Amino acid sequence: MPLLGGRYNGSSVTRRQFLHVATASPLAAQDILRSSPPKADARVSYGKAPAQFGDLRMPAGAGPHPIVIFYHGGFWRNTYSLDYAGHACAALARAGVATWNVEYRRIGDAGGGWPGTLDDAVHGAEFITILAKRYSIDLRRILVAGHSAGGQLALWLTIQRPVDLRGVVALAPVSDLRRAFALHLGDGAVAQFIGGSPDRLPQRYAATSPIQLLPISVPQRIIHGTKDDIIPFEMSERFAQASHNAKLIPIQGAGHFELVDPRTRDWKIVEKNFLNWEF
């Protein structure tokens, strides 16, 4: 499989609590974290490290097909993998959109955290130009998307612009790393990811936190459940208010996992925003 070199421009929740919140959702969303997704059409390495790969899913038909680059969440830790996002990616492929579900080095992996995780986000996105040589992908219609911590990666990627992006769809994103640090989200995950506190490493936060990167020229759709117990809805409210190029789509009563669970009624709202290319 081909390899590609990367580039990089420079309420606590433990795992048990994470799963407890999932258990409280209407369709037992912990199933999304634990169950195997539909098999991808291809698993392709974009680098030499074990975690540098992605799952490609292609729609039926000749194409060329639009594509979504997707980053899963899990507070940037290797406790969580791309598997749970595979359910949403498979649903989008059935709806006519190719998906490239990117795995990346996380906290706990050699080279994970800052800056390796960020480097992999760029590296994985760049790789679709290689995939397009073999698969019928429309490089004029590319969205980047992410859930939770993956939403931070997706929003951050719009500044790096490794490929030409039509827009970004961020699902319950960690859009403000300083705020997330202050709230101790993920039991200190932000400090683990960045390597320290905002006071000690202000330049890293400024270069990595989406809200500090505004204005972002790529149009943004921010989708967030109003009853999210893992990433507070107010974080997306504040981000959308600060951005001149963002649309906030609140999903009333939804929690954290309904947004990536194709079994839920809320998924139809999410899917609609992926299929609407009029940004």
C-alpha positions in Angstrom: 0.0 0.0 0.0 1.3 3.5 -0.9 2.8 5.7 1.8 2.8 9.5 1.9 5.0 11.9 4.0 3.1 14.3 6.3 3.5 17.9 7.1 2.4 20.2 10.0 2.0 23.9 10.3 3.0 24.8 13.2 -17.3 18.1 34.1 -14.5 15.3 33.9 -15.3 12.1 32.0 -13.3 9.0 32.6 -13.9 5.9 30.4 -16.4 4.5 32.9 -18.3 7.9 32.9 -18.0 8.1 29.1 -19.8 4.7 28.8 -22.3 5.6 31.6 -23.4 8.6 29.6 -23.8 6.5 26.6 -25.9 4.0 28.5 -28.3 6.7 29.4 -29.1 7.6 25.7 -32.4 6.3 24.2 -30.9 3.6 22.0 -28.1 2.5 24.3 -25.4 4.4 22.4 -22.7 2.4 24.1 -23.4 -0.1 21.3 -21.8 2.4 18.9 -18.6 2.3 21.0 -18.5 -1.4 21.3 -20.1 -2.9 18.2 -18.2 -3.6 14.9 -19.3 -1.3 12.0 -20.0 -2.6 8.5 -16.8 -3.6 6.8 -15.0 -0.9 4.8 -14.3 -1.3 1.1 -10.6 -0.8 1.7 -8.3 -0.2 4.7 -5.3 1.7 3.4 -2.2 2.9 5.2 -1.2 6.5 4.7 2.0 6.2 6.8 4.3 3.8 8.5 3.0 3.9 12.0 0.4 1.2 13.0 -2.3 3.9 13.6 -1.7 5.7 10.3 -4.5 4.2 8.2 -8.0 4.9 7.1 -11.2 3.1 6.1 -12.5 4.0 2.7 -16.2 3.4 1.9 -17.5 4.0 -1.6 -21.1 4.4 -2.7 -22.8 2.3 -5.4 -22.5 3.6 -8.9 -19.8 4.9 -11.3 -19.2 8.3 -9.7 -17.2 10.4 -9.4 -18.5 10.7 -5.8 -18.2 13.5 -3.3 -16.1 12.5 -0.2 -16.2 13.2 3.5 -12.9 13.0 5.5 -14.0 11.9 9.0 -12.1 12.1 12.3 -13.5 10.1 15.2 -13.4 11.4 18.8 -12.4 9.9 22.2 -10.5 12.8 23.7 -7.5 12.1 21.5 -6.8 8.9 23.5 -6.0 5.4 22.0 -8.7 3.9 24.2 -11.1 4.8 21.3 -10.7 4.0 17.6 -12.2 4.8 14.3 -14.6 1.8 14.6 -17.5 3.6 16.3 -17.4 6.3 13.5 -17.6 3.6 10.9 -21.4 3.2 11.5 -22.0 6.9 10.4 -19.5 6.6 7.6 -21.2 3.5 6.3 -24.6 5.2 6.4 -23.2 8.2 4.4 -21.8 5.8 1.8 -25.2 4.2 1.4 -26.6 7.7 0.9 -24.2 8.4 -1.9 -21.1 10.0 -0.3 -17.7 8.4 -0.2 -16.1 8.4 3.3 -12.5 8.3 4.4 -12.5 7.5 8.1 -9.1 8.4 9.3 -7.3 6.7 12.2 -4.4 8.7 13.8 -1.8 8.4 16.5 -3.4 9.3 19.8 -2.4 9.7 23.4 -0.9 6.4 24.4 0.6 5.7 21.0 4.2 6.4 20.2 4.2 9.9 18.6 0.6 10.6 19.7 -0.6 13.8 21.2 0.8 17.2 20.2 2.0 17.5 17.4 1.8 13.9 16.1 -2.0 13.7 16.2 -2.2 16.9 14.3 0.4 15.9 11.8 -1.6 12.7 11.1 -4.8 14.7 10.6 -3.1 16.6 7.8 -1.3 13.5 6.5 -4.6 11.5 6.3 -6.4 14.3 4.5 -3.7 14.7 1.9 -3.9 11.0 1.1 -7.2 11.3 -0.7 -5.4 12.7 -3.7 -3.7 9.3 -3.8 -6.9 7.5 -3.3 -8.5 9.5 -6.2 -6.1 7.9 -8.6 -7.6 4.5 -7.9 -11.2 5.3 -6.8 -13.9 7.4 -8.4 -13.6 10.4 -6.0 -14.7 14.0 -6.9 -11.9 16.2 -5.5 -14.0 19.3 -6.2 -16.5 18.1 -3.5 -14.7 17.4 -0.3 -16.0 17.9 3.2 -14.1 17.5 6.4 -16.0 16.3 9.5 -15.3 15.1 13.0 -17.1 14.1 16.2 -16.1 15.4 19.6 -12.3 15.6 19.8 -12.4 14.7 16.1 -14.4 17.9 15.6 -11.4 19.9 16.9 -9.2 18.1 14.3 -11.7 18.9 11.5 -12.0 22.6 12.4 -8.2 22.9 12.8 -7.7 21.2 9.4 -9.6 24.0 7.7 -6.7 26.4 8.5 -4.1 23.9 7.2 -6.0 23.4 3.9 -4.1 20.3 2.8 -6.8 19.8 0.2 -9.5 22.1 -1.3 -12.5 21.9 1.1 -16.1 22.7 0.3 -17.0 23.0 4.0 -16.7 21.4 7.5 -19.3 19.6 9.5 -18.4 19.5 13.2 -20.4 17.2 15.4 -20.3 18.2 19.1 -16.8 19.5 18.6 -14.2 20.5 21.2 -14.0 23.9 19.6 -12.4 25.8 22.5 -9.4 24.1 24.1 -8.9 26.7 26.8 -12.6 26.3 27.9 -12.3 22.5 27.7 -9.2 22.7 29.9 -11.0 24.9 32.5 -13.9 22.5 32.6 -11.5 19.6 33.0 -13.3 17.8 30.2 -12.2 14.2 29.7 -10.5 14.1 33.0 -7.7 16.4 31.9 -7.6 15.2 28.3 -6.7 18.6 26.9 -3.6 19.0 28.9 -2.6 15.5 27.9 -3.1 16.3 24.3 -1.4 19.7 24.2 1.3 18.8 26.7 0.4 21.2 29.5 -1.9 24.1 30.6 -2.8 27.2 28.6 -0.7 29.3 31.0 2.4 27.2 30.4 1.9 26.6 26.6 -0.2 29.5 25.3 1.3 29.3 21.8 0.3 25.7 21.4 -3.3 26.5 22.4 -3.4 29.5 20.1 -2.2 27.3 17.2 -4.5 24.4 17.9 -7.8 25.7 19.5 -10.4 26.3 16.8 -12.0 29.3 18.5 -8.6 31.0 18.6 -8.1 30.4 14.9 -11.1 32.4 13.8 -11.9 33.8 11.3 -12.0 30.5 9.3 -12.7 31.0 5.6 -14.1 27.5 5.0 -17.9 27.5 5.8 -18.7 25.7 9.0 -21.8 23.7 10.1 -21.7 23.0 13.9 -24.2 20.3 15.0 -24.7 19.8 18.7 -27.2 18.1 20.9 -28.7 20.4 23.6 -28.5 17.7 26.2 -24.9 16.7 25.6 -23.3 15.6 28.9 -19.8 15.2 27.5 -19.1 18.3 25.4 -21.4 21.1 26.6 -23.7 22.7 24.0 -22.7 26.2 25.1 -19.2 25.6 23.7 -20.7 25.4 20.2 -23.0 28.3 20.9 -20.0 30.5 21.8 -18.0 29.3 18.8 -20.8 29.9 16.3 -21.4 33.4 17.8 -17.7 34.2 17.4 -17.4 32.9 13.9 -18.7 34.9 10.9 -18.9 31.9 8.8 -20.6 29.2 10.9 -24.2 27.9 11.2 -25.2 26.3 14.5 -27.6 23.4 14.1 -28.9 22.5 17.6 -30.6 19.1 18.0 -33.1 19.5 20.8 -32.8 16.9 23.5 -30.0 15.0 21.8 -26.9 13.8 23.7 -23.4 13.1 22.5 -23.7 9.9 20.6 -27.0 10.3 18.7 -25.1 12.5 16.2 -23.1 9.5 15.0 -25.7 6.8 15.5 -27.6 6.1 12.2 -30.4 4.3 14.2 -31.6 7.5 15.9 -34.1 9.9 14.6 -31.5 12.7 15.1 -29.3 11.1 12.5 -31.6 12.3 9.7 -30.7 15.9 10.6 -27.0 15.1 10.6 -27.2 13.2 7.3 -29.1 16.0 5.7 -26.3 18.4 6.5 -23.7 16.1 4.9 -25.8 15.7 1.7 -26.4 19.4 1.3 -23.5 20.8 -0.6 -24.8 24.4 -0.8 -22.5 25.8 1.9 
